[in-house]
Amino acid sequence: MVAANPETGEVHRIGRGERLFFRKDTWHHAYAHGGEPLRVLELFAPPPSAGTSGAYARERPDIERSRYADDAALGSVPGWVPERVTLRPLTPADTVWRRELGVLEGVVASTEQLTVVTLEINPGEAAAEHAHGGDEVLYVLRGTLWVRAWHEDATYVFELGADDACYLPAGARHEYRNYGTEIAEALAGIAPQYAP
């Protein structure tokens, strides 16, 4: 994927398995690059239903001319640093790893509005029962993951394969388990608050 900010001229190439981070009120365009179909999972908060992106777009002047290059780099590469960075590519090396739940969890990004984590759960492993202070959307990248959740006096069990997702409301206790024979990998977005 190629991502650009048409206001600043920033352009970044994002490879498979990499992520792009940007704060609210940031213009951005994304383009497929290469011969494969582009698949993007976008996690953001607050959600568009809150009306924040529309209000931002109405308050900002139109971009009269979109820029897809920052000519300030010419004559200054290598070692050039852009004046203003609004889009930040994140590689797996940027992930902050932890085993708080008894499984491998990597914090990809965490702000006052959204925390994104990646989970890697070995065959036979189970994450400790826990809850979050915000709503969670869990998306399975590979393998099979079982999610058991307790919410409003009911118990729910989800068997999720690659490209499946589930929603867990704020405060719902839940756990993840891998009964399969291969590692299960998932991405979760929790908004607005990770901690209970």
CYANA upper distance limits for C-alpha pairs under 8 A (distance plus 0.5 A):
  1 MET  CA     13 ARG  CA      6.43
  1 MET  CA     14 ILE  CA      5.67
  1 MET  CA     15 GLY  CA      7.11
  1 MET  CA     30 ALA  CA      7.16
  1 MET  CA     31 TYR  CA      6.14
  1 MET  CA     32 ALA  CA      5.38
  1 MET  CA     33 HIS  CA      5.61
  1 MET  CA     38 LEU  CA      7.46
  2 VAL  CA     11 VAL  CA      7.42
  2 VAL  CA     12 HIS  CA      6.17
  2 VAL  CA     13 ARG  CA      5.06
  2 VAL  CA     14 ILE  CA      6.51
  2 VAL  CA     30 ALA  CA      6.16
  2 VAL  CA     31 TYR  CA      5.63
  2 VAL  CA     32 ALA  CA      6.95
  2 VAL  CA     33 HIS  CA      6.70
  3 ALA  CA     11 VAL  CA      6.23
  3 ALA  CA     12 HIS  CA      5.79
  3 ALA  CA     13 ARG  CA      6.95
  3 ALA  CA     14 ILE  CA      7.79
  3 ALA  CA     28 HIS  CA      7.35
  3 ALA  CA     29 HIS  CA      6.17
  3 ALA  CA     30 ALA  CA      4.88
  3 ALA  CA     31 TYR  CA      6.88
  4 ALA  CA      9 GLY  CA      7.33
  4 ALA  CA     10 GLU  CA      5.94
  4 ALA  CA     11 VAL  CA      4.84
  4 ALA  CA     12 HIS  CA      6.84
  4 ALA  CA     28 HIS  CA      6.08
  4 ALA  CA     29 HIS  CA      5.72
  4 ALA  CA     30 ALA  CA      6.89
  4 ALA  CA     68 TYR  CA      7.04
  4 ALA  CA     87 LEU  CA      8.29
  5 ASN  CA      9 GLY  CA      6.19
  5 ASN  CA     10 GLU  CA      5.81
  5 ASN  CA     11 VAL  CA      7.22
  5 ASN  CA     26 THR  CA      8.02
  5 ASN  CA     27 TRP  CA      5.99
  5 ASN  CA     28 HIS  CA      5.10
  5 ASN  CA     29 HIS  CA      6.82
  5 ASN  CA     67 ARG  CA      8.07
  5 ASN  CA     68 TYR  CA      7.80
  5 ASN  CA     86 THR  CA      8.07
  5 ASN  CA     87 LEU  CA      7.85
  6 PRO  CA     10 GLU  CA      7.78
  6 PRO  CA     27 TRP  CA      7.21
  6 PRO  CA     28 HIS  CA      7.15
  6 PRO  CA     29 HIS  CA      7.68
  6 PRO  CA     63 ILE  CA      8.36
  6 PRO  CA     66 SER  CA      5.13
  6 PRO  CA     67 ARG  CA      5.17
  6 PRO  CA     68 TYR  CA      6.38
  7 GLU  CA     27 TRP  CA      7.30
  7 GLU  CA     63 ILE  CA      7.26
  7 GLU  CA     66 SER  CA      6.69
  7 GLU  CA     67 ARG  CA      6.61
  8 THR  CA     67 ARG  CA      7.09
  8 THR  CA     68 TYR  CA      8.47
  8 THR  CA     70 ASP  CA      7.76
  8 THR  CA     84 ARG  CA      8.32
  9 GLY  CA     66 SER  CA      8.23
  9 GLY  CA     67 ARG  CA      5.05
  9 GLY  CA     68 TYR  CA      5.01
  9 GLY  CA     69 ALA  CA      5.00
  9 GLY  CA     70 ASP  CA      5.39
 10 GLU  CA     68 TYR  CA      7.01
 10 GLU  CA     69 ALA  CA      6.69
 10 GLU  CA     70 ASP  CA      6.77
 10 GLU  CA     85 VAL  CA      8.04
 10 GLU  CA     86 THR  CA      8.35
 10 GLU  CA     87 LEU  CA      7.95
 11 VAL  CA     68 TYR  CA      6.85
 11 VAL  CA     69 ALA  CA      7.14
 12 HIS  CA     87 LEU  CA      8.40
 12 HIS  CA     89 PRO  CA      7.64
 14 ILE  CA     18 GLU  CA      6.43
 14 ILE  CA     19 ARG  CA      7.33
 14 ILE  CA     20 LEU  CA      7.76
 14 ILE  CA     89 PRO  CA      7.15
 17 GLY  CA     91 THR  CA      7.99
 17 GLY  CA     92 PRO  CA      7.96
 18 GLU  CA     89 PRO  CA      7.64
 18 GLU  CA     90 LEU  CA      6.30
 18 GLU  CA     91 THR  CA      5.36
 18 GLU  CA     92 PRO  CA      7.08
 19 ARG  CA     89 PRO  CA      6.28
 19 ARG  CA     90 LEU  CA      5.40
 19 ARG  CA     91 THR  CA      6.93
 20 LEU  CA     87 LEU  CA      7.28
 20 LEU  CA     88 ARG  CA      6.15
 20 LEU  CA     89 PRO  CA      4.94
 20 LEU  CA     90 LEU  CA      6.22
 21 PHE  CA     87 LEU  CA      6.49
 21 PHE  CA     88 ARG  CA      5.58
 21 PHE  CA     89 PRO  CA      6.72
 21 PHE  CA     90 LEU  CA      7.44
 21 PHE  CA    109 ALA  CA      8.12
 22 PHE  CA     26 THR  CA      7.31
 22 PHE  CA     86 THR  CA      6.62
 22 PHE  CA     87 LEU  CA      5.52
 22 PHE  CA     88 ARG  CA      6.80
 23 ARG  CA     86 THR  CA      7.94
 25 ASP  CA     53 SER  CA      7.75
 25 ASP  CA     56 TYR  CA      6.91
 26 THR  CA     86 THR  CA      7.35
 32 ALA  CA     37 PRO  CA      7.69
 32 ALA  CA     38 LEU  CA      5.99
 33 HIS  CA     38 LEU  CA      8.32
 43 LEU  CA    116 VAL  CA      8.46
 43 LEU  CA    189 GLY  CA      6.95
 44 PHE  CA    114 LEU  CA      7.42
 45 ALA  CA    113 GLN  CA      6.22
 45 ALA  CA    114 LEU  CA      6.43
 45 ALA  CA    191 ALA  CA      6.98
 45 ALA  CA    192 PRO  CA      7.55
 46 PRO  CA     50 ALA  CA      6.96
 46 PRO  CA     52 THR  CA      7.91
 46 PRO  CA    113 GLN  CA      7.17
 46 PRO  CA    191 ALA  CA      8.25
 46 PRO  CA    192 PRO  CA      8.10
 47 PRO  CA     51 GLY  CA      8.15
 47 PRO  CA     52 THR  CA      8.30
 48 PRO  CA     52 THR  CA      6.85
 48 PRO  CA     53 SER  CA      6.65
 48 PRO  CA     54 GLY  CA      8.26
 51 GLY  CA     55 ALA  CA      6.80
 52 THR  CA     56 TYR  CA      6.67
 53 SER  CA     57 ALA  CA      6.68
 54 GLY  CA     58 ARG  CA      6.67
 55 ALA  CA     59 GLU  CA      6.72
 56 TYR  CA     60 ARG  CA      6.72
 57 ALA  CA     61 PRO  CA      8.43
 72 ALA  CA     76 SER  CA      8.02
 72 ALA  CA     82 PRO  CA      8.23
 73 ALA  CA     77 VAL  CA      6.61
 73 ALA  CA     80 TRP  CA      6.59
 73 ALA  CA     81 VAL  CA      8.42
 73 ALA  CA     82 PRO  CA      8.01
 76 SER  CA     80 TRP  CA      5.81
 90 LEU  CA     94 ASP  CA      6.47
 90 LEU  CA    108 VAL  CA      8.43
 91 THR  CA     95 THR  CA      7.92
 94 ASP  CA    108 VAL  CA      7.62
 95 THR  CA    106 GLY  CA      6.12
 95 THR  CA    107 VAL  CA      6.07
 95 THR  CA    108 VAL  CA      5.40
 95 THR  CA    109 ALA  CA      8.35
 96 VAL  CA    106 GLY  CA      5.78
 96 VAL  CA    107 VAL  CA      5.54
 96 VAL  CA    108 VAL  CA      7.23
 97 TRP  CA    104 LEU  CA      7.49
 97 TRP  CA    105 GLU  CA      6.26
 97 TRP  CA    106 GLY  CA      4.67
 97 TRP  CA    107 VAL  CA      6.77
 98 ARG  CA    104 LEU  CA      6.61
 98 ARG  CA    105 GLU  CA      5.83
 98 ARG  CA    106 GLY  CA      6.57
 98 ARG  CA    107 VAL  CA      8.37
 99 ARG  CA    103 VAL  CA      5.77
 99 ARG  CA    104 LEU  CA      5.55
 99 ARG  CA    105 GLU  CA      6.44
100 GLU  CA    105 GLU  CA      8.06
101 LEU  CA    105 GLU  CA      8.19
101 LEU  CA    127 ALA  CA      5.69
101 LEU  CA    128 ALA  CA      5.50
101 LEU  CA    129 GLU  CA      8.31
101 LEU  CA    130 HIS  CA      8.40
102 GLY  CA    126 ALA  CA      7.83
102 GLY  CA    127 ALA  CA      5.98
102 GLY  CA    128 ALA  CA      6.70
103 VAL  CA    119 LEU  CA      7.98
103 VAL  CA    120 GLU  CA      7.36
103 VAL  CA    121 ILE  CA      6.31
103 VAL  CA    122 ASN  CA      8.36
103 VAL  CA    125 GLU  CA      7.62
103 VAL  CA    126 ALA  CA      7.51
103 VAL  CA    127 ALA  CA      6.11
104 LEU  CA    119 LEU  CA      6.45
104 LEU  CA    120 GLU  CA      5.77
104 LEU  CA    121 ILE  CA      6.94
105 GLU  CA    117 VAL  CA      7.04
105 GLU  CA    118 THR  CA      6.21
105 GLU  CA    119 LEU  CA      5.14
105 GLU  CA    120 GLU  CA      6.92
106 GLY  CA    117 VAL  CA      5.85
106 GLY  CA    118 THR  CA      5.54
106 GLY  CA    119 LEU  CA      6.93
107 VAL  CA    115 THR  CA      7.97
107 VAL  CA    116 VAL  CA      6.69
107 VAL  CA    117 VAL  CA      4.96
107 VAL  CA    118 THR  CA      7.05
108 VAL  CA    115 THR  CA      8.20
108 VAL  CA    116 VAL  CA      5.96
108 VAL  CA    117 VAL  CA      5.79
108 VAL  CA    118 THR  CA      7.34
109 ALA  CA    114 LEU  CA      8.29
109 ALA  CA    115 THR  CA      6.20
109 ALA  CA    116 VAL  CA      5.76
109 ALA  CA    117 VAL  CA      7.65
110 SER  CA    114 LEU  CA      6.31
110 SER  CA    115 THR  CA      4.60
110 SER  CA    116 VAL  CA      6.77
111 THR  CA    115 THR  CA      6.67
112 GLU  CA    192 PRO  CA      7.24
112 GLU  CA    193 GLN  CA      7.59
113 GLN  CA    191 ALA  CA      6.38
113 GLN  CA    192 PRO  CA      4.93
113 GLN  CA    193 GLN  CA      7.20
114 LEU  CA    189 GLY  CA      7.28
114 LEU  CA    190 ILE  CA      6.24
114 LEU  CA    191 ALA  CA      5.06
114 LEU  CA    192 PRO  CA      5.55
114 LEU  CA    193 GLN  CA      7.04
114 LEU  CA    194 TYR  CA      8.16
115 THR  CA    189 GLY  CA      6.28
115 THR  CA    190 ILE  CA      5.74
115 THR  CA    191 ALA  CA      6.98
115 THR  CA    192 PRO  CA      7.99
115 THR  CA    193 GLN  CA      7.64
115 THR  CA    194 TYR  CA      6.71
116 VAL  CA    187 LEU  CA      7.65
116 VAL  CA    188 ALA  CA      6.12
116 VAL  CA    189 GLY  CA      4.97
116 VAL  CA    190 ILE  CA      6.89
117 VAL  CA    187 LEU  CA      6.32
117 VAL  CA    188 ALA  CA      5.81
117 VAL  CA    189 GLY  CA      7.08
118 THR  CA    185 GLU  CA      7.67
118 THR  CA    186 ALA  CA      6.16
118 THR  CA    187 LEU  CA      4.93
118 THR  CA    188 ALA  CA      6.76
119 LEU  CA    184 ALA  CA      8.31
119 LEU  CA    185 GLU  CA      5.97
119 LEU  CA    186 ALA  CA      5.61
119 LEU  CA    187 LEU  CA      6.73
119 LEU  CA    188 ALA  CA      8.27
120 GLU  CA    183 ILE  CA      7.18
120 GLU  CA    184 ALA  CA      6.27
120 GLU  CA    185 GLU  CA      5.11
120 GLU  CA    186 ALA  CA      7.28
121 ILE  CA    125 GLU  CA      6.53
121 ILE  CA    126 ALA  CA      7.79
121 ILE  CA    127 ALA  CA      8.42
121 ILE  CA    177 ARG  CA      7.99
121 ILE  CA    178 ASN  CA      6.88
121 ILE  CA    183 ILE  CA      6.19
121 ILE  CA    184 ALA  CA      5.67
121 ILE  CA    185 GLU  CA      6.93
122 ASN  CA    178 ASN  CA      7.14
122 ASN  CA    182 GLU  CA      7.37
122 ASN  CA    183 ILE  CA      5.08
122 ASN  CA    184 ALA  CA      6.96
123 PRO  CA    178 ASN  CA      5.81
123 PRO  CA    179 TYR  CA      6.45
123 PRO  CA    180 GLY  CA      6.02
123 PRO  CA    181 THR  CA      5.79
123 PRO  CA    182 GLU  CA      6.16
123 PRO  CA    183 ILE  CA      6.14
123 PRO  CA    184 ALA  CA      8.03
124 GLY  CA    177 ARG  CA      7.82
124 GLY  CA    178 ASN  CA      5.97
124 GLY  CA    179 TYR  CA      5.83
124 GLY  CA    180 GLY  CA      7.63
124 GLY  CA    181 THR  CA      8.42
125 GLU  CA    177 ARG  CA      6.51
125 GLU  CA    178 ASN  CA      6.18
125 GLU  CA    179 TYR  CA      8.10
126 ALA  CA    175 GLU  CA      7.65
126 ALA  CA    176 TYR  CA      6.17
126 ALA  CA    177 ARG  CA      4.74
126 ALA  CA    178 ASN  CA      6.87
127 ALA  CA    175 GLU  CA      6.04
127 ALA  CA    176 TYR  CA      5.67
127 ALA  CA    177 ARG  CA      6.85
128 ALA  CA    175 GLU  CA      6.42
128 ALA  CA    176 TYR  CA      8.19
129 GLU  CA    173 ARG  CA      6.90
129 GLU  CA    174 HIS  CA      5.82
129 GLU  CA    175 GLU  CA      5.12
129 GLU  CA    176 TYR  CA      8.47
130 HIS  CA    173 ARG  CA      5.76
130 HIS  CA    174 HIS  CA      6.06
130 HIS  CA    175 GLU  CA      6.99
131 ALA  CA    170 ALA  CA      7.84
131 ALA  CA    171 GLY  CA      5.77
131 ALA  CA    172 ALA  CA      6.10
131 ALA  CA    173 ARG  CA      5.03
131 ALA  CA    174 HIS  CA      6.76
131 ALA  CA    195 ALA  CA      8.28
131 ALA  CA    196 PRO  CA      6.64
132 HIS  CA    136 GLU  CA      8.18
132 HIS  CA    170 ALA  CA      6.30
132 HIS  CA    171 GLY  CA      5.99
132 HIS  CA    172 ALA  CA      7.83
132 HIS  CA    173 ARG  CA      8.38
132 HIS  CA    190 ILE  CA      7.97
132 HIS  CA    193 GLN  CA      7.48
132 HIS  CA    194 TYR  CA      5.66
132 HIS  CA    195 ALA  CA      5.73
132 HIS  CA    196 PRO  CA      5.03
133 GLY  CA    170 ALA  CA      5.87
133 GLY  CA    171 GLY  CA      6.30
133 GLY  CA    191 ALA  CA      8.33
133 GLY  CA    192 PRO  CA      7.85
133 GLY  CA    193 GLN  CA      5.49
133 GLY  CA    194 TYR  CA      6.00
133 GLY  CA    195 ALA  CA      5.74
133 GLY  CA    196 PRO  CA      4.43
134 GLY  CA    169 PRO  CA      7.53
134 GLY  CA    170 ALA  CA      4.81
134 GLY  CA    171 GLY  CA      7.52
134 GLY  CA    190 ILE  CA      6.13
134 GLY  CA    191 ALA  CA      5.17
134 GLY  CA    192 PRO  CA      5.60
134 GLY  CA    193 GLN  CA      5.31
134 GLY  CA    194 TYR  CA      6.56
134 GLY  CA    195 ALA  CA      8.38
134 GLY  CA    196 PRO  CA      8.12
135 ASP  CA    167 TYR  CA      7.96
135 ASP  CA    168 LEU  CA      6.39
135 ASP  CA    169 PRO  CA      5.00
135 ASP  CA    170 ALA  CA      4.75
135 ASP  CA    171 GLY  CA      8.28
135 ASP  CA    190 ILE  CA      5.96
135 ASP  CA    191 ALA  CA      5.92
135 ASP  CA    192 PRO  CA      7.76
136 GLU  CA    167 TYR  CA      6.31
136 GLU  CA    168 LEU  CA      5.51
136 GLU  CA    169 PRO  CA      6.78
136 GLU  CA    170 ALA  CA      7.51
136 GLU  CA    188 ALA  CA      7.05
136 GLU  CA    189 GLY  CA      6.06
136 GLU  CA    190 ILE  CA      4.86
136 GLU  CA    191 ALA  CA      7.16
137 VAL  CA    165 ALA  CA      7.42
137 VAL  CA    166 CYS  CA      6.35
137 VAL  CA    167 TYR  CA      5.18
137 VAL  CA    168 LEU  CA      6.88
137 VAL  CA    188 ALA  CA      6.05
137 VAL  CA    189 GLY  CA      5.87
137 VAL  CA    190 ILE  CA      7.14
138 LEU  CA    165 ALA  CA      5.85
138 LEU  CA    166 CYS  CA      5.91
138 LEU  CA    167 TYR  CA      6.99
138 LEU  CA    168 LEU  CA      8.47
138 LEU  CA    186 ALA  CA      7.27
138 LEU  CA    187 LEU  CA      6.38
138 LEU  CA    188 ALA  CA      4.84
138 LEU  CA    189 GLY  CA      7.16
139 TYR  CA    162 ALA  CA      8.46
139 TYR  CA    163 ASP  CA      7.01
139 TYR  CA    164 ASP  CA      6.40
139 TYR  CA    165 ALA  CA      4.81
139 TYR  CA    166 CYS  CA      7.34
139 TYR  CA    186 ALA  CA      5.98
139 TYR  CA    187 LEU  CA      5.74
139 TYR  CA    188 ALA  CA      6.67
140 VAL  CA    144 THR  CA      8.06
140 VAL  CA    145 LEU  CA      7.78
140 VAL  CA    160 LEU  CA      7.24
140 VAL  CA    161 GLY  CA      6.76
140 VAL  CA    162 ALA  CA      5.49
140 VAL  CA    163 ASP  CA      5.99
140 VAL  CA    164 ASP  CA      6.16
140 VAL  CA    165 ALA  CA      6.77
140 VAL  CA    184 ALA  CA      8.10
140 VAL  CA    185 GLU  CA      6.57
140 VAL  CA    186 ALA  CA      4.63
140 VAL  CA    187 LEU  CA      6.86
141 LEU  CA    161 GLY  CA      8.46
141 LEU  CA    162 ALA  CA      5.53
141 LEU  CA    163 ASP  CA      6.45
141 LEU  CA    184 ALA  CA      8.17
141 LEU  CA    185 GLU  CA      5.90
141 LEU  CA    186 ALA  CA      5.52
141 LEU  CA    187 LEU  CA      7.48
142 ARG  CA    161 GLY  CA      7.35
142 ARG  CA    162 ALA  CA      5.11
142 ARG  CA    163 ASP  CA      8.11
142 ARG  CA    183 ILE  CA      8.22
142 ARG  CA    184 ALA  CA      6.09
142 ARG  CA    185 GLU  CA      5.74
142 ARG  CA    186 ALA  CA      7.50
143 GLY  CA    161 GLY  CA      6.50
143 GLY  CA    162 ALA  CA      6.50
143 GLY  CA    180 GLY  CA      7.91
143 GLY  CA    182 GLU  CA      6.70
143 GLY  CA    183 ILE  CA      6.53
143 GLY  CA    184 ALA  CA      4.78
143 GLY  CA    185 GLU  CA      6.97
144 THR  CA    159 GLU  CA      7.54
144 THR  CA    160 LEU  CA      6.10
144 THR  CA    161 GLY  CA      5.01
144 THR  CA    162 ALA  CA      7.26
144 THR  CA    178 ASN  CA      7.09
144 THR  CA    179 TYR  CA      8.22
144 THR  CA    180 GLY  CA      6.80
144 THR  CA    184 ALA  CA      6.17
145 LEU  CA    159 GLU  CA      6.47
145 LEU  CA    160 LEU  CA      5.67
145 LEU  CA    161 GLY  CA      6.97
145 LEU  CA    176 TYR  CA      7.15
145 LEU  CA    177 ARG  CA      6.39
145 LEU  CA    178 ASN  CA      5.71
145 LEU  CA    179 TYR  CA      8.02
145 LEU  CA    180 GLY  CA      8.40
145 LEU  CA    184 ALA  CA      6.61
146 TRP  CA    157 VAL  CA      7.44
146 TRP  CA    158 PHE  CA      6.06
146 TRP  CA    159 GLU  CA      5.06
146 TRP  CA    160 LEU  CA      6.59
146 TRP  CA    176 TYR  CA      6.19
146 TRP  CA    177 ARG  CA      5.54
146 TRP  CA    178 ASN  CA      6.73
146 TRP  CA    179 TYR  CA      8.11
147 VAL  CA    156 TYR  CA      8.48
147 VAL  CA    157 VAL  CA      6.11
147 VAL  CA    158 PHE  CA      5.58
147 VAL  CA    159 GLU  CA      7.08
147 VAL  CA    160 LEU  CA      8.23
147 VAL  CA    174 HIS  CA      7.40
147 VAL  CA    175 GLU  CA      6.25
147 VAL  CA    176 TYR  CA      5.14
147 VAL  CA    177 ARG  CA      6.90
148 ARG  CA    155 THR  CA      7.59
148 ARG  CA    156 TYR  CA      6.14
148 ARG  CA    157 VAL  CA      4.94
148 ARG  CA    158 PHE  CA      6.97
148 ARG  CA    174 HIS  CA      5.97
148 ARG  CA    175 GLU  CA      5.99
148 ARG  CA    176 TYR  CA      7.13
149 ALA  CA    155 THR  CA      6.21
149 ALA  CA    156 TYR  CA      5.62
149 ALA  CA    157 VAL  CA      6.93
149 ALA  CA    168 LEU  CA      8.12
149 ALA  CA    172 ALA  CA      7.04
149 ALA  CA    173 ARG  CA      6.16
149 ALA  CA    174 HIS  CA      4.60
149 ALA  CA    175 GLU  CA      7.12
150 TRP  CA    154 ALA  CA      6.19
150 TRP  CA    155 THR  CA      5.08
150 TRP  CA    156 TYR  CA      6.84
150 TRP  CA    172 ALA  CA      6.32
150 TRP  CA    173 ARG  CA      5.82
150 TRP  CA    174 HIS  CA      6.73
151 HIS  CA    155 THR  CA      7.05
151 HIS  CA    156 TYR  CA      8.41
151 HIS  CA    172 ALA  CA      5.62
151 HIS  CA    173 ARG  CA      7.43
158 PHE  CA    166 CYS  CA      8.14
160 LEU  CA    164 ASP  CA      5.89
160 LEU  CA    165 ALA  CA      7.31
168 LEU  CA    172 ALA  CA      6.88
171 GLY  CA    196 PRO  CA      7.36
178 ASN  CA    183 ILE  CA      8.11
178 ASN  CA    184 ALA  CA      7.07
190 ILE  CA    194 TYR  CA      6.27
